[in-house]
Amino acid sequence: MSINVAQPSAGQPGWGLIFLLGVALNIVAGFLNWHAVLHGTLSDPDSYMRLERIWQGIQAGHLTNMVARDDSGAGVLVEWSRLLDALLLVMAAPLAPWLGWKSALFVAGVAFGPIAVGLLGLSIAFAAAPFAGRKFLLLAPIAAVLMPALANYALPGVVTHHVILLVPIAFCAGCLVRARAGASHPAWLAGAAGGIAIWITPETMPFILLLFGGFFLVWLGNQAAPIGVVGRAFALMLLAACLLDPPHGGWLTPEIDRLSIVYVALGVDVALLTWALGRIGPRPIAAIPLGGLCILAWLALFPKVALGPFGLMSPADAKRFFGPIIEMQPIQSWPMAVEFLLPGVVALIYAGLSWQRRKHWIWLYTMAALIFALVLALRFARFSPFSSLMAAGLLPVMLTDITSALGEDTLGAMLSRIALVALMVVAPRLAVFVPAGHPSPANHLTPCDLNLFSKNLAPYAGYIVLADVNDTPELLWRTNIITVGSLYQNGIAGFLRLRAAWRAPAGTQIPPAFRATHAQLVLVCPAAGHSLLVQGAPDDSLLDSILAGHPPPWLKRVEPPTPGGYDLYRVAGG
């Protein structure tokens, strides 16, 4: 599969240097956040919930999917993969004898962010290396650190899978490129990487299938490409991962938001398809319909997969649940579009120009993949990292192409390269500072500080507290109180009770929606401002009344005010 770009310079790139550059740049780029992190504060709710789930697993003697003390004491099922939990546990283990497990987990979580960014830069460079000049591969870690769609999930103190999930996607792409001539070793690695990506989170699945689809098209023109090896490795990895890390309900429980029998079936489907293709041979008239039928058959077995996260609940509940989640909102302004979409748009234009010049199908396929990723990001800002990942992978190739195209015009080549980097990396970065609401983990932070305030909740261990939904994970991590609800799909019932309680009219009597939470305490950050939880609710909603300085008579403020900025109220008779 030749895409006719300039030949990369000879010699192996310095993989260790690329990794360390990504780590170092991430540490430096996050300088504004390090003070808070080093004083014990993480950057988003999911980070606290991840560490709390591991901590509860340590106390239980095994990694768990359940997080106790949420949902008014019933606990909440957080169906994340336990692969990242296990990795953080391994990182924390050497520190535990000296720091204790809880502090060791915090240190491991903080260290994980820069390591994940370093691995991302390394995997992007690995994917681009066959087509890019060696010196331009250093742009991969720079893009990973500075492109906002990637950087917003790589802030210090973010302990989530949002960055690390991109690593196996880029690595899979690099392995498939190296396997195209018939090498079986990278084909095995590509299939395994695809399985690991889905193990981390199934939201990677469309992009892994896009990569496999591209390799299928390569195989149609070159039967030496070991497509069967990729299919077998993919299926085996998914099967092994599901056996090691089954859903909470057991191995045969179909779950679409985490690794389960649903995705094991996909692996088997892909393996059987590639076996059948090996028997049919590279005949497009038969092979392409067969591939489409196999994917449609899998979707027919598990139709909710096609709905993504909206397949987990009713449309009405989905509207209420995803409404407060900033990352699940569409791109709503030009600054946001520049920040999150511009790198992908530039990459799309380059792919279009490359198709015009070279007439190779790979560029049409790249355009289709970029359009899919951009449309997905336009609808849900949360998915913008995927188009930026593709753009970051193409950036070293584009720089190499510019250098080759301009030949001896060194000044023109240099200016063109600077302009390209400015357009794809610098301009999106500058757009962060243009006033416009945009999703980022930092947006979850409130003006109040639970790190300072949490000690005031020590006397209330075992009490149920109604608080902002974004405060739930940190409250669970720092205290022994019980929370009402959180923003996790399997905890939709607790979230809806929390939402209804905040939206209920304050009144002189305790409203039924509040009683349903069994809350004995109410915790409010008065400086937080209007919440999406009460958007469209009457002006006398419980939350708005408290924020306006008019709490209902059945709430008694716990005095005196304490550091941290929160107001704590006790329910009369509670």
C-alpha positions, 0 to 999 in steps of 0.5 A: 500500500504505497501512498506516494508521500516523500520517503522518510529519512533513514534510521530509527527514530529515538523512541525513548526521546519521543516518550520522554518529550511527551512526559516532560511537555505534559508536566510543563504545560500543566503548570497552572494545575500542579499547585492544586494537585500537589495539595491533594486535589484532582481535576475532575470527578471521574478521577476521584471515582476511579481511585475510590473504586480501586480503594474500595476494591483494596478494602474488599480484597479484589477489584470491584465494579461497585462503588458503595455509599452512593445512590442513598446507600444502595451503591452504584455500578460503575462498569469501567474496565478494570484494566486501568484499575489493575495498572494503577494498583501495580503502580501504587503497590511499591509506594503503599508500604511507606505512604499507605494505600490511599495516598499511594493510589493518589500518587500513582494516579497523578503520575499516570497522566504524564505517562499516558501522554508520553505513550500517546505521543510515542504511539502517534509517532510509531504510526506516522514513522513509515511515511514521515521524516525522522525529525518531524516525528517529534511533532507527535508528542507536541501535538499530543500535549498541545492540541486542546481536544487531547490536552483537555483530558491530559491535565495534571490530576486527571486519572481517566481512560480518555487519553490512554484509550487513544494509544492502542488505536494509534499503535494498531494503525502503526502495526497494520501499516507494517503488516501490509506487505505480509509480516505476521508479527505486526498483524498479531500485535494489531489485532491484540491492540484492537482488542485492548482498545475495546477492553479499555472502553467500547467507544473505541470500537468504531475506530478499530473497525475503521482501521480493520476496514482499511486493512481489508481494502489493502488485502483486496489489492494484496492477498499477502496482507495477513488479514486472518492473523489480525482477525484471530488476534482480535478475537483471542484478545477480546475473549481472554480480556472478558474472561479476566474482566467480566461484567458485574452480571457475569461472563454472559451478561450483554453490556454495551458500555464495557467489555462483555459477550457483545464484543467477544461476539464481534471478535468472533464475527471478525475472525470468522469473516477473515477466515471466510475471506481467505477461502473466497480470495480477494474478489471485491464483488463477494468480499465487500458484501460479505463483510457488510453482512457480518457487521449487520448480523452482529448489530442485529444481535445487539441492536442497542450498540448502534445507539451508543450511550443512548441505548442504555436508558429511555430517551426521556431519561437520556435527555435528563441524564446527559443534559448536565454533562458538558462533554456530551453537548454539541460544538456550539460556537466558533471558538469551540470549533477552532479548538476542537475541530480545526486540526481534523478539518486541516487534515481532511483538506490535506487528505482531499488534496492528496487524493487529487494529486495521487488518486490512491483510494487510501486518501478517500478512505482517510477522508471518510474516516475524518468526516465520521470523526468530525461529525461525531465530535460536532454532535458530542464534544466528548468525541473530539479527541478522535479527529485530533488523533488522526490529525496528529498522526498526519501532521508529521506526514504533512510536514514531510510532504511539504519539505519534499514538494518545495524541494530546494526552496528552503525558506518557502518550506520552512515558512509553510511548515511553521504555518501548518503547525500554527494552524493545527496546534497553535491556533486551537490552543489560542482558542482556549482563551477566547470566551466561550463555553467549552468542555474540559475536565477543568470545567467541573471544578467549582469555586469551593474546595472539598479538600479544605471542607471535607474534615467538617463532614467527619462527624456525619459519617453514615449520613446521607447528603444531597450535594451537587452531582459533580461533588459525589465522587470527591465526597466518597473519596474524602469522607464516609458520608453517603451520597444521593446520586452520581453521573454514571449510567447504571446509577440513573435512578439515584441521579434522577432522585438527586435531580428531582430533589434539587428542582423541587419547590423549596416550600415550607414543608419538605417536598416529596422529591426530597424525602425520596432521597432520604437525605439528612444533610444538604451541601451547597457551594454558594459561589457555584452559580446556576446549575444545569441540573435546575435548568428549566425548573421553577425559580423557587427550586430548592437549589436556586432558593438556597443560592439566592440566600433563602433556604427553606425553613426545614433546613438549618445551617450548620454554623459556623462557616468553615474554610472551603466555601461550602454551606452545610445544612441539616434537615429538620428532624434529620 
